[in-house]
Amino acid sequence: MANQSDVLAAIQANLQLAIQRSRPPEPAKTLKFELDGQVRACCLPKPITYSDLLKCIQNLFGKRALSSIELTRCVFSRDDALRLPITNDEDLNKVLAISDANGSNKLNFFLTRKKTHAMSRVVSVNNHDDSGSISDDGQTLDNDDTSVDSPPPGTIAPQKRRTKINTNNQKVISKDGGLFIPEAGDDTYSSGGSSVASRDSSGSEHSSRRRLRTTSFARLSASSSAGSSGSGVNTSSSLSQANSLESLRSQCSCSSHQYKTPRTPTNWKLGRQLGQGAFGKVYLCYDVDTGSELAIKQISIRGLNSETTQEVKILECEINIFKQLDHERIVRYHGALRTDDFLQIFMEFMAGGSVREQILNYGALTEQLTKKYTRQILEGLVYLHENHFVHRDIKCANILRDVSGNIKLSDFGTSRRLIAITNQNQPDSGTIGTAHWTAPEIIRGSIFGRKADIWSLGCTIVEMLTTGPPWQNLQPIAAIFHIATCEKPEYKLPSNVSSLAKEFIDTCLTKDYNQRPTALDLIRHSFLDNPQFPSSSSP
Ligand SMILES: Nc1ncnc2c1ncn2[C@@H]1O[C@H](COP(=O)(O)OP(=O)(O)OP(=O)(O)O)[C@@H](O)[C@H]1O
């Protein structure tokens, strides 16, 4: 006769089994991959390992394609601006944890081939529109040919992931880095973008400053985005793309009559190199006709495929529109020109270089100087936000100084397109150097709005006071994991920094988008009250 403990053990084992059986299986993840403009998807049950990921790529695109792939990058933001490389199980686990924390069961990956295998078509991904049909067969297909006429199961039809139709039946593209973005719950906008009811800022100390004709800018942004959409996967859209570009061009030329805009130099000489960023080199530029000095950013466009060339054309046109942005806290664009080898962006010359360089040369800033810069950054942001633009790349490297020690916001509105343009030659450009400053809602791919700039401002203030943003010791993928999953960013301020400064930073770094203040709210914060800013020439 079995003794009592044996019986108890058997009952326990049976119970355990029953509990395990009744537990729902872990939900599967949908993995979408884009390679050379083709998007394919598969479903994998958890846990997912890095080798599962590679197997999945092989099943979807073939063995040969797998061996030609240099980089697998996870796409976090809805406008593609944040893509980070996944190279091992640790990276993948962080990505999975971010997606779990967001309550999402989808992951988007962008695959880049080794240079020698480069295909003629490389386009940017925009696969956050999840209305597309996905088949779950990715695990069994063995396809060695990536240029199939009839796409294999798992392929997502291009037209299903490119465009959305708004209530006015206009195409609205969600790829709008740096451009006008309507937000629910924080302002009221028409969905068409052409009639805009903005926040009433008549009481603002800045409202008397130059204000753009928001209506025409919103329209311009929408049409430029439409042009961008055409540069994507769908070849049939090339005609509409050309039309969008044409309409954008006509608005460019029309705008130069309407507004007093700086002229693009036609007769100029290249001066010394001022610096180098992720997208190209910056030189001094002497305008022979006017005798003035400008800065010129040269971005290599040699050997780009035709679709990326369209992005270049649109960016060139957009910059010629951005020339109208005129504020003492914004680095003025003087236009853009294209040669066979370069896209050349002319800008106001800022003799003091970037605040990043200032920190690298002289160390962390004092609280008093940080306060002055913060106020000036906010003045620039209020102007941009009132005119329905989001900067999207606020960090010390994009804040430039004049000779008097005052600052301006630079690189406005170009980052997303530059990422798309340089992706072919420098796959990591731009996105890695931005991860630590990225707002949680961008990583979630949920809301795209002005308050992302406020989060980045909080990180920038930490950078000014400590020489690096929150989570500065972490690799980009680990940093965004912490931004997405932790309640509060981790940073340590010098002991002499006031509690008011700390409170101001914490306010900027409010995780909840809706609770986070606007630029206008912050400019009235008591941290910025002291009018005695040190300056050799106060504004
Ligand atoms: N308008 C300007 N006037 C004077 N110097 C400039 C100007 N724009 C850029 N520079 C110099 O060129 C450097 C590189 O600028 P760039 O905008 O290419 O890259 P970045 O902003 O430093 O980095 P990233 O490309 O990651 O945004 C700057 O650090 C600065 O020294």
The ligand as an SDF file (V2000), in Angstrom:
LIG
                    3D

 31 33  0  0  0  0  0  0  0  0999 V2000
   25.3810   76.7440  -38.6800 N   0  0  0  0  0  0  0  0  0  0  0  0
   26.5760   76.4200  -38.2000 C   0  0  0  0  0  0  0  0  0  0  0  0
   27.4890   77.3540  -37.9000 N   0  0  0  0  0  0  0  0  0  0  0  0
   28.6970   77.0120  -37.4020 C   0  0  0  0  0  0  0  0  0  0  0  0
   29.0830   75.7510  -37.1810 N   0  0  0  0  0  0  0  0  0  0  0  0
   28.2140   74.7730  -37.4460 C   0  0  0  0  0  0  0  0  0  0  0  0
   26.9270   75.0350  -37.9820 C   0  0  0  0  0  0  0  0  0  0  0  0
   26.2730   73.8640  -38.1380 N   0  0  0  0  0  0  0  0  0  0  0  0
   27.1120   72.9230  -37.7370 C   0  0  0  0  0  0  0  0  0  0  0  0
   28.2800   73.4420  -37.3250 N   0  0  0  0  0  0  0  0  0  0  0  0
   29.4480   72.7080  -36.8180 C   0  0  0  0  0  0  0  0  0  0  0  0
   29.5220   71.4660  -37.4580 O   0  0  0  0  0  0  0  0  0  0  0  0
   29.4230   70.4050  -36.4880 C   0  0  0  0  0  0  0  0  0  0  0  0
   28.6410   69.2630  -37.0730 C   0  0  0  0  0  0  0  0  0  0  0  0
   27.3100   69.6680  -37.2270 O   0  0  0  0  0  0  0  0  0  0  0  0
   26.1750   68.6780  -37.7120 P   0  0  0  0  0  0  0  0  0  0  0  0
   24.8750   69.4100  -37.6360 O   0  0  0  0  0  0  0  0  0  0  0  0
   26.5630   68.1020  -39.0230 O   0  0  0  0  0  0  0  0  0  0  0  0
   26.2430   67.4730  -36.6980 O   0  0  0  0  0  0  0  0  0  0  0  0
   25.8320   67.3910  -35.1760 P   0  0  0  0  0  0  0  0  0  0  0  0
   24.5760   68.2140  -34.9720 O   0  0  0  0  0  0  0  0  0  0  0  0
   27.0160   67.7820  -34.3390 O   0  0  0  0  0  0  0  0  0  0  0  0
   25.5360   65.8670  -34.9510 O   0  0  0  0  0  0  0  0  0  0  0  0
   24.3450   65.0300  -35.6210 P   0  0  0  0  0  0  0  0  0  0  0  0
   24.6880   64.8990  -37.0500 O   0  0  0  0  0  0  0  0  0  0  0  0
   24.3440   63.7620  -34.8690 O   0  0  0  0  0  0  0  0  0  0  0  0
   23.0710   65.8400  -35.4140 O   0  0  0  0  0  0  0  0  0  0  0  0
   28.8080   71.0520  -35.2790 C   0  0  0  0  0  0  0  0  0  0  0  0
   29.2010   70.4180  -34.1040 O   0  0  0  0  0  0  0  0  0  0  0  0
   29.3330   72.4710  -35.3480 C   0  0  0  0  0  0  0  0  0  0  0  0
   30.6210   72.5470  -34.8070 O   0  0  0  0  0  0  0  0  0  0  0  0
  1  2  1  0
  2  3  1  0
  2  7  2  0
  3  4  2  0
  4  5  1  0
  5  6  2  0
  6  7  1  0
  6 10  1  0
  7  8  1  0
  8  9  2  0
  9 10  1  0
 10 11  1  0
 11 12  1  0
 11 30  1  0
 12 13  1  0
 13 14  1  0
 13 28  1  0
 14 15  1  0
 15 16  1  0
 16 17  2  0
 16 18  1  0
 16 19  1  0
 19 20  1  0
 20 21  2  0
 20 22  1  0
 20 23  1  0
 23 24  1  0
 24 25  2  0
 24 26  1  0
 24 27  1  0
 28 29  1  0
 28 30  1  0
 30 31  1  0
M  END
$$$$
